[in-house]
Amino acid sequence: MGIDWIRMRPRHDDARLLLMELIKGQADQFTAAHGMLWPDWDFLGLPEYDLHEVPTEGQQLLARIEIDDRAESCIRVSRFSAIEVIPAEWRRAAYRTHLPDEVPDLLDTWIRHLDEVRQGRHLAYLAAWHAYLTSRALEEEWKVIRSYAVAALHRTNAWMRKPGVAEASEQVLNLPVPAVSPPPHWGATPAEVLPTDWTPYVEAAAAWNSQARSGYRTRLTPIRSVEEFVADELASADLGDCLAWLGKAESEGYGLWLDY
């Protein structure tokens, strides 16, 4: 079971203030329970919510809305939230129910931001976010490859005693586990991103994989430039499909029910 948006409309006799209170309660409960769906968001923290209590906001909301049950009435929220050029704060905040009159401004904000990115704006933020993603992935992957290299130096398996394996192990162990670049917060001035040459890590991983047997080989997340990173994210088919789906929901006067 995934996490979806489903087109919906509130029932006409429900007060907006009550709906907004229920929406906030549902969003807080969801974020407290599932806010770390994307590990890269852990720096955002979690709202206070007593997860020992049985949540009721979602069921109360569901009783006050009419769900569109036609074909193509739902879409995975991850088709939007996985787009890395959109601020992490916005992407996590998207995991909530949205009333019909909220959708136009929401969609306009996202589209305007994407247009600004295409125009070359927000480069400092994007460079800092790219550095954070790249260094975080490489840190995790390098811990794994280093553990294999350490094992190769201390075990007596026939393949681990081959000269090529020992040389590849030393090449890996000569490189420290990369430090994770600090994540930028949207709206704040990001820390300066220092140039980093990841070539030695790529070369050491290739040398190791050329000698390691199956089960000990590993892979690094492909290293992209900031320009490649931005271009790839903007070209995402999921992004285009999601914006088109949201545009259709907006034009037909629907809101979005968070179903999980």
C-alpha positions in Angstrom: 0.0 0.0 0.0 1.4 3.4 -1.0 0.7 7.0 0.0 -1.6 8.7 -2.4 -3.5 11.8 -3.1 -7.1 11.1 -4.1 -9.3 13.7 -5.7 -12.1 14.8 -3.3 -14.5 17.6 -2.5 -15.8 18.6 1.0 -19.5 18.1 1.8 -21.3 21.4 1.5 -22.4 21.6 5.1 -18.9 21.4 6.7 -17.3 24.5 8.3 -13.9 25.3 6.8 -12.3 26.0 10.3 -13.2 22.4 11.4 -11.8 20.9 8.2 -8.6 22.8 8.6 -8.2 21.7 12.2 -8.7 18.1 11.1 -6.3 18.4 8.2 -3.6 19.8 10.5 -4.2 16.9 13.0 -4.0 14.3 10.2 -0.8 16.0 8.8 0.9 16.1 12.2 0.0 12.5 12.9 1.3 11.4 9.5 4.5 13.4 9.7 5.2 12.2 13.3 4.7 8.6 12.2 6.1 8.7 8.6 8.1 11.9 8.4 11.4 10.0 7.8 10.1 8.3 4.6 13.0 10.0 2.9 16.2 9.7 5.1 17.5 12.9 3.5 14.8 14.8 5.4 15.9 13.8 8.9 17.4 17.3 9.5 13.8 18.7 9.4 12.8 17.2 12.7 9.3 15.9 13.6 6.2 17.6 15.0 5.0 16.8 18.5 2.3 14.2 18.4 1.4 11.4 20.8 1.7 8.3 18.6 0.3 6.2 21.5 -3.1 7.7 20.9 -5.3 6.2 18.2 -5.6 8.9 15.5 -9.1 10.0 14.7 -8.6 13.0 12.5 -8.3 11.0 9.3 -11.6 9.2 9.9 -13.4 12.4 10.9 -12.1 14.0 7.7 -13.1 11.1 5.6 -16.7 11.4 6.9 -16.8 15.0 5.7 -15.6 14.6 2.1 -16.7 13.0 -1.1 -14.1 10.9 -2.7 -13.8 10.7 -6.5 -13.8 7.0 -7.3 -13.4 7.3 -11.0 -10.4 5.9 -12.9 -7.2 7.9 -12.5 -8.6 9.7 -9.4 -5.4 9.1 -7.4 -1.6 9.5 -7.7 1.4 8.6 -5.6 2.6 11.6 -3.6 6.1 10.4 -4.2 5.9 11.4 -7.8 6.1 14.9 -6.6 8.1 14.5 -3.4 11.0 12.8 -5.1 11.8 15.8 -7.2 15.0 17.1 -5.6 15.0 20.6 -7.0 11.9 21.4 -5.0 12.8 22.4 -1.4 12.6 19.5 1.0 10.4 21.5 3.4 7.8 21.9 0.6 8.0 18.3 -0.4 7.4 17.0 3.2 4.7 19.5 3.8 2.9 18.2 0.7 2.0 15.0 2.6 -1.3 16.3 3.8 -4.9 16.7 2.7 -5.5 19.9 0.6 -8.9 21.6 0.2 -10.0 22.5 -3.3 -9.3 26.2 -2.9 -5.8 25.5 -1.7 -4.8 23.6 -4.8 -4.4 26.6 -7.2 -2.0 28.5 -5.0 -0.1 25.3 -4.2 0.3 24.4 -7.9 1.2 27.9 -8.9 3.9 28.1 -6.2 5.4 24.8 -7.4 5.3 25.7 -11.1 6.7 29.2 -10.5 9.6 27.7 -8.5 10.4 25.2 -11.2 10.3 28.0 -13.8 12.7 29.9 -11.7 15.0 26.9 -11.5 14.9 26.6 -15.3 15.9 30.3 -15.5 19.0 29.6 -13.4 17.8 31.0 -10.1 18.3 29.4 -6.6 21.7 28.1 -7.6 23.2 28.5 -4.2 20.5 26.4 -2.6 20.6 23.8 -5.4 24.4 23.5 -5.2 24.2 23.0 -1.4 21.4 20.4 -1.7 23.3 18.6 -4.4 26.4 18.5 -2.2 24.4 17.2 0.7 22.8 14.4 -1.3 26.0 13.4 -3.0 28.2 13.4 0.2 25.5 11.7 2.2 25.1 8.9 -0.3 28.8 8.5 -0.7 29.4 8.4 3.1 27.0 5.5 3.5 28.3 3.6 0.5 31.9 4.2 1.5 31.4 2.7 4.9 30.2 -0.5 3.2 33.1 -0.7 0.7 35.6 0.0 3.5 34.2 -2.8 5.6 34.8 -5.2 2.6 38.3 -3.8 2.2 39.1 -4.3 5.9 37.8 -7.9 5.7 40.0 -8.6 2.7 43.1 -7.6 4.7 42.3 -9.9 7.6 40.8 -13.0 6.0 42.6 -16.0 4.4 40.2 -16.8 1.6 42.1 -17.6 -1.6 40.7 -14.7 -3.5 41.3 -12.3 -0.7 45.0 -13.2 -0.7 45.5 -12.3 -4.3 47.9 -9.4 -4.8 45.3 -7.4 -6.8 42.8 -7.6 -3.9 45.3 -6.3 -1.4 46.2 -3.4 -3.6 42.6 -2.5 -4.2 41.9 -2.7 -0.4 44.7 -0.3 0.3 43.4 2.1 -2.3 40.0 2.1 -0.6 41.4 2.4 2.9 43.6 5.3 2.0 40.5 7.4 1.4 38.6 8.6 4.5 34.8 8.2 4.8 33.5 11.5 3.3 32.1 14.1 5.6 28.5 15.0 4.9 28.0 18.5 3.6 25.4 20.4 5.7 21.8 20.4 4.3 20.5 23.8 3.3 17.3 25.1 4.8 15.0 26.8 2.3 14.8 30.5 2.8 18.2 30.7 4.7 21.5 31.5 3.2 23.2 28.2 2.5 26.7 27.5 3.6 29.4 27.9 0.9 29.9 24.6 -1.0 33.6 23.9 -1.3 34.6 22.1 -4.5 35.1 18.4 -3.9 36.9 16.0 -6.2 35.1 12.6 -6.0 37.3 11.1 -8.7 39.6 9.1 -6.2 36.5 7.5 -4.7 35.1 6.5 -8.1 38.5 5.1 -9.2 39.1 3.2 -5.9 35.6 1.7 -6.1 36.2 0.6 -9.7 39.6 -1.0 -8.7 37.9 -2.8 -5.8 35.1 -4.1 -8.0 37.5 -5.4 -10.6 39.1 -7.7 -8.0 36.2 -8.5 -5.7 34.1 -11.6 -6.2 30.3 -11.6 -6.3 28.8 -10.6 -2.9 31.7 -8.3 -2.1 31.3 -5.9 -5.1 29.6 -2.6 -4.4 28.4 0.4 -6.3 28.6 4.2 -5.9 25.7 6.5 -6.6 26.6 8.1 -10.0 28.4 11.3 -9.4 26.7 14.2 -11.3 27.6 17.8 -11.6 25.1 20.3 -10.2 24.1 21.1 -13.8 23.4 17.5 -14.6 21.5 17.0 -11.3 19.2 19.9 -12.0 18.6 19.0 -15.6 17.8 15.4 -14.7 15.3 16.4 -12.0 13.5 18.9 -14.3 13.3 16.3 -17.0 11.6 13.7 -14.8 8.6 12.1 -16.4 7.1 11.7 -12.9 7.2 15.5 -12.4 5.4 16.1 -15.7 2.8 13.5 -15.0 2.1 14.7 -11.5 1.8 18.4 -12.5 -0.6 17.4 -15.3 -2.7 15.3 -12.9 -2.8 18.2 -10.4 -3.7 20.7 -13.1 -6.7 18.5 -14.1 -7.8 18.2 -10.4 -7.6 22.0 -10.1 -9.6 22.6 -13.2 -12.3 20.3 -12.1 -12.5 21.9 -8.6 -11.1 19.0 -6.6 -9.0 19.0 -3.5 -6.5 16.2 -2.5 -7.2 13.6 0.2 -4.1 12.1 1.7 -4.6 8.3 1.7 -2.1 6.0 3.5 
